[in-house]
Amino acid sequence: MSETRDAIGGCLGAVIVAVVVVVLAGVVTFVGWHANWWFTSQNIARTNHAIQAGYANQTGLLSDFDNTYSQVVGMGPQITQAPAAARQGLIDQRLALAGKACADAAQITIPLGAGNRAWVNANCSGSSVSAGSSLRKGS
């Protein structure tokens, strides 16, 4: 009977060791899988930042800003000369264009130029048109 007990004890010890090894392997696999996802997301964020800050993207944003800014400024005389019934529609259109210009300006990290920077400071709040902007008025 003692031999049977020793045999069962030896097998039970081997089973416990095997279960511990399998559990540890599962934990290592789970942790490694999560670490892989974390490293992947960090790499994607780094790549996106490099693309966003890249020269081609920045010059494209600057070109878009310049075009939209010119349209916004060009609408001033059009609004003042328009019949009263058409003014609010033109003001809304100018606000939409100004919002696009502000959104572009918020992403630009290269220098805008003094005139453009002054316009952004006066009319933009982050990536949208500020509440106190003169563009919200009819002039």
C-alpha positions in Angstrom: 0.0 0.0 0.0 2.9 2.3 0.7 4.2 1.7 -2.8 0.8 2.7 -4.3 0.8 5.8 -2.2 4.3 6.7 -3.4 3.4 6.1 -7.0 0.2 8.2 -6.7 2.2 10.9 -4.9 4.9 10.9 -7.6 2.3 11.1 -10.4 0.4 13.8 -8.6 3.5 15.9 -8.2 4.2 15.5 -11.9 0.7 16.5 -12.8 0.9 19.6 -10.6 4.2 20.6 -12.2 2.7 20.1 -15.6 -0.3 22.3 -14.7 1.9 25.0 -13.3 4.0 25.0 -16.5 0.9 25.2 -18.7 -0.5 28.1 -16.6 2.8 30.0 -16.7 3.0 29.4 -20.5 -0.5 30.8 -20.8 0.3 33.9 -18.7 3.5 34.6 -20.7 1.6 34.2 -23.9 -1.2 36.5 -22.7 1.2 39.2 -21.4 3.3 38.9 -24.7 0.1 39.4 -26.8 -0.9 42.5 -24.8 2.7 43.9 -25.0 2.6 43.3 -28.8 -0.6 45.4 -29.1 0.9 48.1 -26.9 4.1 48.3 -29.0 2.0 48.3 -32.2 -0.2 51.2 -31.1 2.9 53.1 -30.0 4.5 52.6 -33.4 1.4 53.7 -35.2 1.2 56.8 -33.1 4.8 57.6 -33.8 4.4 57.0 -37.5 1.3 59.2 -37.7 3.1 62.0 -35.8 6.0 61.7 -38.3 3.6 61.9 -41.3 1.7 64.8 -39.8 4.9 66.8 -39.1 6.4 65.9 -42.5 7.3 68.6 -44.9 5.0 67.5 -47.7 2.0 67.3 -45.4 2.8 70.7 -43.8 3.2 72.4 -47.1 -0.1 70.9 -48.3 -1.9 72.2 -45.2 -0.3 75.6 -45.7 -1.4 75.7 -49.3 -5.0 74.7 -48.3 -4.9 77.3 -45.6 -3.7 80.0 -48.0 -6.4 79.2 -50.5 -9.2 79.1 -47.9 -7.9 82.3 -46.2 -8.0 84.1 -49.6 -11.6 83.0 -50.1 -12.6 84.2 -46.7 -10.9 87.6 -47.1 -12.3 88.0 -50.6 -15.9 87.5 -49.3 -15.7 90.7 -47.2 -16.6 93.1 -50.0 -19.1 90.6 -51.5 -21.0 90.5 -48.1 -21.0 94.3 -47.7 -22.3 94.9 -51.3 -24.9 92.1 -51.2 -28.6 92.8 -50.7 -29.7 92.5 -47.1 -31.6 89.3 -47.8 -28.5 87.5 -49.1 -26.0 88.7 -46.4 -26.7 86.0 -43.8 -26.2 83.2 -46.3 -22.9 84.7 -47.3 -21.8 85.2 -43.7 -22.6 81.6 -43.0 -20.6 80.5 -46.1 -17.7 82.6 -44.9 -17.9 81.1 -41.4 -17.8 77.6 -42.9 -14.7 78.5 -44.9 -13.1 80.2 -41.9 -13.7 77.1 -39.9 -11.8 75.1 -42.5 -9.0 77.6 -42.5 -8.9 77.4 -38.6 -8.9 73.6 -38.7 -6.0 73.7 -41.2 -4.1 76.3 -39.2 -4.4 74.2 -36.0 -2.5 71.4 -37.7 0.2 73.5 -39.2 3.5 73.4 -37.3 5.7 75.4 -39.7 5.6 79.2 -39.6 2.5 80.8 -41.1 3.8 84.3 -41.7 3.0 87.4 -39.7 -0.2 88.3 -41.6 -1.7 84.8 -41.5 -0.7 84.3 -37.9 -2.4 87.6 -36.9 -5.6 86.5 -38.7 -5.5 83.1 -37.0 -5.0 84.7 -33.6 -7.9 87.2 -34.2 -10.4 84.7 -35.6 -9.6 81.1 -34.5 -10.0 79.3 -31.2 -8.2 76.0 -31.6 -9.6 74.4 -34.8 -12.7 76.5 -35.1 -13.8 80.1 -35.5 -13.7 81.9 -32.2 -16.9 83.3 -30.7 -15.5 86.9 -30.8 -14.4 86.8 -34.4 -15.3 89.7 -36.5 -16.2 87.2 -39.2 -19.4 86.5 -37.4 -20.5 90.1 -38.2 -21.7 91.4 -41.5 -18.5 93.1 -42.5 
